[in-house]
């Protein structure tokens, strides 16, 4: 575990795993510039990675995916049963394994060639996760706390609490985040029913077959006199409430 001491910043005991010597060398150089990294070893294959993890008990693995023999994904799956399993940042030249990577609880997914700023961001996420784990209650929430979404040449982590509303666009969901004066949106390959099942119903409400909204983002409800109800959002957007969802929506106003 990373510890904050009087002599320096929190340190993450780190193991680099990659079958390419040049890739290991580059990561070693990048890690030398990171104040939170304490490099304890390197491994060139999956079997060695597991063996060294059991011996050294690192806090963090910088783990390649495409390796001969045991892949990085298989290494991650094998390590989940450890009492002190390390955090994992996948470092790979391929973006096609992202969904599988986060399926084994990776904290980040960094594409090669690795840039210093991108590695720093990934490490900050590991430190943040460790802090959250120390402060978290004993019982883990069954609801999704975050989503990883494609953004340009990387994957970006979006906290569920940052999402204001979600709208369906064919086979994708558009996640809207940001303040009342505008924001950003990201596409996630997921059905709206599947996404609804992952979100805390005390925080989010289904208003329409193609819309999910964070409850506290709704500023009011109104009807047009013809039996059609509209949800007014803090950002100014208005969403027609589907008939099958109207009763639940009216509960927001105690009706």
ABEGO torsion letter per residue (X at the ends): XBBBBAAEBBBBBBBBBBABAAAAAAAAAAAAABAABBBAEBBABAAAAAAAAAAAGBABBBBBABBBEBBAAAAAAAAAABABBBBBBBBBABAAAAAAAAAAGBABBBBOBBBAAAAAAAAAAAAAAAAAAAABBABBBABBABBBBBBEABBBBBBAAABABBBBBEABBBBBBEBAAEBBBBBBBBBAAAAAAABBAAABBBABAABBBBAAABABBBBAGAGBBBBBBAAGBBBBBBAAAAAAAAAAAGX
